Amino acid sequence: PKEVNESKDSDNTSENKDIEKDIEPEDKIKELEDKLARAYAEIENQRRRFEKEKEEAFDYGGFSLAKETLNLIDNLERSKFALESDEKLKNSETLKKTVEHLNVIQKDMISILKKNNIEEIKSIDQKLDPNLHQAMMEVEDDKKEPGIVVQEIQKGFMMKDRLLRPSLVAVSKKSHKKDENLKQNQKSEENQSKSNEN
């Protein structure tokens, strides 16, 4: 059986040689030019991909580290809040000095982040942007239009044009009383118009 396969293979190669002899030199040149153009295009695409990956690695290489660093800033904020809420420490000189030191550390950390193109997301009094903000709750506020950020629960950050972490926020909504008053006014107007028609 192996001999049969070998003879078939030799027949195929002789057929290929015959076919190649039948191809005109101009067609062969066109075929080779086409293969060369495709190979060049593939090399160019690989070069572009490599350049893009290299740029992203350079620009966003510290993405994970930056994300973890945000936890340190959050913990500093929580520590300050816990110390300021402690009844034993309230209004003490020790508390004031400790909070001052924590503030210096926090400002230094934020400054380091800014030097590395990591910026806080501005949230307060901004329209809720689902790409930057995560609404955690709604707060009734008739002074602001619905969907405006009124409280920031946790700061969000961007690294250049990428979201590191969304801001956790509370957004405004109209109060139920105002909605109920509006409905009652509409009903009374409808009743008046009906009674005027009769």
N, C-alpha and C positions, 0 to 999 in steps of 0.2 A: 504493500500500500504506500510506503514512503516513496518508492521509486515513481509511482504514478503521480503523486503530488509534485515531486521534483520536476518531472517532465512537463506537468501543467504550468509550473512556475516558469520554466525556460520558454514554453510556448508564449506565455503572457509577456515576458520581457522582449521576445522577438517581435510580438505584435506591437508593443509600445514603440519599439525602434522603427518599425515600419510606419506607424502613425506619425512619429516625429519626422520621418523622412518626407512624408506627404505634406507637412506644414510648410508653408512658404516662409522664407527668411524674414519678410516684413511682418508677418503675423507673429512669428517667434519674437521679434524685437518688441512689438506692441505688448505681447504677453509679459515679457520680462520688464518692460517699462512700467506696466500696470502693477506687477509684483513689487517692483522697487518703490513706486509711489505709495503703495499700501504699507510697506515696511517703514518707510520714512514717516508716514502719518502716524503709525503706531508708536514709533520712537518719540515723535513730537508730543503725542498725547501722554505718554509715560513721563516725559520731562515736565510737562505742565502739572500733572498730578503730583509729582515729587516736589516741585516748587511750592505748590499750594500746601501740601502736608508739612513741608519745612517751615513755611510762614506761620501756619496754624500752631505748630509745635512751639515756635518761638513766641508767638503772641499769647497763646493760651496754655502754655506748658505748666504754669503754676495754678491752673484753674482749681484743681482738687485742694491744693494747699490753701488757696485763698478762701475757698468754701469752708474749710475747717477753721481757719482763722476767725471767721465771723462768729463762731461759737465762743471764742475767747472774749470778743467784744460784748456779746450777749451776757456772758457770765459776769463780766465786770459791772454791767448795768444792773443785773440782778443783785450782785453783792452790795452795790451802793444803796439800792432800794431796801434791802434787808437791814442794813446798818441804820439807815435813816428811820426805819419803822420800829427799831428796837427802843422800847420805852426806857430802858436803863441808860442808854447812850444819848438820848435826845438832849439837845442843847449843850452837850459836853464839848470841851476843847479837843478831846481825843477823836470824837466823831468828825469834827470839822477838818482836822489834819488828815485823817484817814480818807475822807471823801475827796479832799484836795488832791491827794496822791493818786487816788484811783482815777480822778478826772484827767490828771497829767498823763497817766499811762494810756487811758482811752484815747485822748487826743493824739498822742504819739502813734498809736496803732492805726488810727484813721488816717493820719498823715502818711504813714508808710504805705497804706493801701492806695491812697491817691497818687503817690509817686509811681505806683505800679498799675496805673490806669483803672483802679477800682473805685467807683464812685457810689455814693448813697443815692437811692432813688428818691426824688422829691415827691411826697405824697399828700401832705396836708393841703386842703383847699383845691386839690386837683380832681378832675373827673376820673372816675374809676376806669382804669385801663387793665383789662384782663391779662394783657401781656406782661404787666409790671406789678399788678396788685392782686392780692387774694382777699376777697371780702370775707371777714370772719363773723361779722354781725351788722345789723342795721340799727341806727339810732334815729329816733324821731327828732326832726329839726325842721320847723316850718320856715326858718330864716334862709335856708339853703335849698337849692333845687335837688331833687332826688339823685342819688348816685355820686355825690361829692364826698370825697374822703374827709372825715371829721376827726378821726383819731388813728394814730399809728400804733399798733400793738407790738410789731417787730419791724425794724428797719430792713429794707430790701437793698440789694446792691447789684450793680452792673460791672462787668469786666469788659471794657471797651464796648462792643455792641452785643455782648452776650449777657443773658440774665444769670447771675450767680444765685440769687435767691429773691423771690418776690416779697414785696412789703405785705405784711399781714395788717389789714386795716378794718376800720368800721366806717360804714358809709351812711349818708343821710337818707332819710325817707320822710314822707309827709306823715303827720300824725293822724291817727284814726279819728280823733275828734273833728279835725278839719274835714275829713272825708265824709263823716256822718253829717256834719253841718251842711256840707255841700249837697248831699243827697236829700236832706230834709228841705233845703231851700228849693231844690228842683221839684220835689213832690208838691210843696206848697204852691209853686208857680204853676204846675200842671193842674192842680185842683182849682186854682183861681181862673185859669183859662177855660177849664171845663164849666165852672159855674157862670162865667161870663158868656159862654156859648148858649147856655140854657136860659 
